[in-house]
């Protein structure tokens, strides 16, 4: 060994060692990795397209409600909020996929997943209607479950912000 960091597979024209001397397992791993990367980019594209279609659909719904006079109906407004929060969930999922594509640190990905969960549960709470359940007990069980999930997500978010930060926060 000459003391440098090169391996036997590296050559001046192939500094990464990606040439034909790689093993079948290495070539396969590289190919699968590229496939996953391309698939992640395709998923990000799908979510971006879904977001664009959703925004356009929301604008059409709002214009139709204004023209029909239904814009003053609280249930119509709640449906707009529901759609808007669904669009925010799509954006958060898109950002999570991008974080994977860009190979961000795990902490960033976890933050995005927590934010997505919080938005999803707030959406569920806003559109919650007891009449959609067969009995009062079923509605109460669902509401309690939503509350537990929301509190758990908020606790995770607070813990991540309190203990996950590597930055020194100046005191006032």
Steps between C-alpha positions, in 0.01 A plus 500: 500500500624843414314668786238672285125438521458341157389143453602245243188576294572872469678630194577856389213481249268336757575665838185367667583140419182455296667318211467148376711359785211548745333189627156397382359594842649850480362556149160368604497718813591806293228422243234447768611822672461693175157341447387604848631854441311529170187359666529756782521778241197357320308495830597863566374591153169323563452686830585833334244428227238398759561824686458707182178319407373538857564874506322542168208290624478704823491825302221362278303390810538844658392679181197271466403565864532875451284489187232282663500692828606189691818670622316607817410141594729389786510142366623628164770705670603197707528298180737767363709480817499121471625520142761762594634284782509199268709711262736585787532128575590440135766774523644345818513155339666657194759666724558168679562326168739779399683462831555134415612587146742761631612259772432751777579408855254274678401779738366711212297207366356427846398866535318485168319180598392655832375816324307285254341308786404817686338649189317173427363475852397867512318437172323201656400710801363781284285273285392279792123448508334279760217423258741298285523233769252227585480592867613761747749251647664448159526876450647544849753222440605659170528847658705362788729317259551817295578696817757244616670504160503881487647526852763236416599684181519834681712337773732357234524840336578673831755232593667529161520878530624489860748214482569459131658836432875514464497878477582719796200721565599843635322599821312828522 
